[in-house]
């Protein structure tokens, strides 16, 4: 029984991780960015940029932005804002 549980947990862990990353990224965005930028408005502004092209665009923007993010936080926010279909 425990072996079956562990195997299931190991197989499902990668599928669950991205959702956790996105919820963490949303919290970072709310804490560090939302005072000036709403998430929905930001996503609407990015909708004209292909999701695959967003990471370099966002990295350049965030590096020049006065409200600096830690590298790990920056990567999570870029991942959040680069979701296809958003």
Secondary structure, 3 states (H helix, E strand, C coil): CHHHHHHHHHHHHHHHHHHHHHHHHHHHHHHHCCCCCCHHHHHHHHCCCCHHHHHHHHHHHHHHCCCCCCHHHHHHHHHHHCCCCC
